[in-house]
């Protein structure tokens, strides 16, 4: 048996019995990602929605999420608490996702699920969505309660959508063996050291906190090649 054939068989077995199955057409990407950390759709406890507060978007976005939870076999009766932040932040254009991401990180850190303060007259159409839970008062969870995962869902005009799942650091660390954990911890400590050094330089006016660029990283001649490069980072 050739080495090439053996390597191929090993790769197929790893995909079958391991976690390298994200490109399988019959496995939902979200299910695969959650499974990597021993989680299911039931472990998604909070969702932050784009929530334009318009008649069309709110029910369309909620219906899509609700259908998605059905496909992922989420247990009916297990609430997915929904945050709609736009009433508070306003329309932030491209930065809306940044507000949502920051809010969900705070949820993981402080175990507080913020209520939708102006949610005093919900449309009866939401009653048909068995997985979406709309609240108008904040929920304060016990300090020792672990919110394992939260879900960012940005559903904008023209169905320009973005989805992101955040898992609690404790869940992430539990999925690592000791060798991988120590390697990861070493990288984090170096990154923190670099960040602290940068902040000190900023405090003493030796460096700007953020370097503002006034030109793109490509010129007219290589613009198309750069944009089409899947490994390019702007």
N, C-alpha and C positions, 0 to 999 in steps of 0.2 A: 504494500500500500504506500503510495507516494506521500511525502510530507505535506504537499499542498492539499491532498484529499483529506488527510487527517486533521489538518488545521481547519478545514471547512466544516468537518463533522463536529469538531469541538465548538466552533462558533455557533453552529445550529443548536447544539445541546445547551450552550450557555443562554441563548435566546429563549429556549423552551423552558428551562428550569430556573433561570436567573431573572434579572430585572432588565435585561437588554431587549425589551420587546416593544419599545415605544413606536417603532415604525410598522408594527403589525396592523393591517388595515381593519381587522375585526376587533381590535381592542381600543376603547376610547382612550385618548391621550390623558385626560384628567384621571381616569381610573388607574392608568398605569403609573402616573406620577405619584398619586396618593399611596398606591400599593408599595412603592419603593420604601416608604417610611412606615409601613404597617397600618395605613389609614384607609378609610373608606369615605364615601360621600356623607355618611352620618357624622363624621368628625369635623365637617365644615359647620361651624356654629354661627358665624357672622358673615354677612355679605355687605359690601359697600357698592351701591348702585350709582350709575351715572345720574339718573333721576332728574330729568329736565323740568319736572313739574308741568309738563304739557299733557294734554289729553291723550295724545297718541303714544308718546314715548314711554310713560310710566307703566301703562298696562302691557304694552308690547315687550318691554324689557323684563317685567316680572313674569309674564307668560312664558317667555323663552327660558328664563332661569328655572321656572317651575317644571317645564317639560324636560329640561336638562337633568334635573334632580330625579325625575321619574325614570329616565333612561339609565341613570346610575344606581337605581334601586334604593334610593334613600327611603328610610323608614317613615311612613306617614305618621304624623303626630310628634315627630322630633323637630322642633322649631328651627328655622333658619332665620335668625334675627336680621332685619334689613335696615341699613343706614342709608339715608338719602341726604347727602351733604350740601346739595346745590343751593338749598334755601338759605344756608348759612354763609357759604363761600362766594355765591354768585357764579356767573359764567366765566370760568377761567381759561377758556379756549383750550390750548394744548396742555395747560398745566393742571387740568381737572384731575387727571390720574395721579399727579403728585400729591394733591390734597387728600385724595382717597387713600393712597398708600401710607401717608403719614398718619392718618386717622386710624387705620387698621393696626399699624405698629403700636400706637398708643393703647388700643384695645388689648393687644397681647401683653403689653407691659403692665397695665394697671387693672385689668379685669373689670373694666367699666364699659358697658355697651350703651352708647349715647342714644337717647330717644330723639325722635323727629319732633321738635318742639311745636311746629305748626301743623302737625298731623291731627287735626280735630274733626275732620270730615272726610273719611276715606271712602272712595268710590266702592259701591257694593260689588262691582266686578271683581275686586280683589278677594272676595269671600270664596271664590271658586278655586283659588290657588292654595292647595293644601300644604305646600312646602314653604311658602313665603309668610313670614311673621312680621307685621308692621307694628311698631311701638311708638308711643309719643312721650314716654317717660323713660329715663335712663335705668338700666339694670345694673346693680352693684353686686358682683359675684364675690364669694369668699376669697381671701388672699391666697389660700392654698389650692384653689380650683385651677385646673390647667386647661386653658383654651388651646386645643391642639392645632387647629387650622382655621384660617379665615380666607375669604374669597373676594377679590376685587373684580368688578364687572363693569366695564365702561361701554355702554351701548349708545352710540351717537347717531347723528343724522347720516343717512345713506348707509346705515348698517356698518359704519366704520367702528368695529368692535375691538376691544382688548380685554383679555382675561389673565388674571394672575392669582396664584394661590400662595399664601404665606403660612409657613408652619412655625410653631413655637420652637425656639432654640433647644429646649429640653428634648423635644421629639427628634430633632435633627441629631443631637449628640447621642441619643439612645440607639440610633440606627448605625452608629460607627463602632468599629472595633477599636481597641485601645491604641493600636499602632497608628491607625488612620486619624484617630482623635488627637493624638500627640502631635502628629504632623500638621494637622489643621490648626491646632492651638498655637504652634510655633509661627505659622504664617499670620495668624490674627495678631499675635503680640508684636510682630515686626510691623504690621500695618498700623497698629495703634501707636507705636513709637514714632513712625513717620508722620502720622496725623498730628500728634502732640508737638512734634518739632515744627511742623508747618504752622500750627496755631501760635507757637511762641514767636516765630518769625513775623507773623501777622501782627501780634501785639506790639512788637518793637519796630513796626513799619519797615522791616527789611524785605518783606514780600507782600504782594496783594493776596487777599484771601482767595479770590478767584481771578484767574487770568482771562481777560476778555479778548477774544480773537476778532480781528476786523477783516478776515479773509478766510475763505474755505480752504481745506487742506489739499485742494487740487486746482489745476489751471484749466483753461479752455481746451487745451490739447488732450488732456487725459481725463476730462470730467466723466465721459460716458464709461470708460473703462473702470474708473474708481467707483462710480455709483453701482455698477453691475457686479462689483467684487463682493462676494458674500462674506469675506473676511475683513472687509474695510470697516473702520470705526471712525465716525465723525466726532 
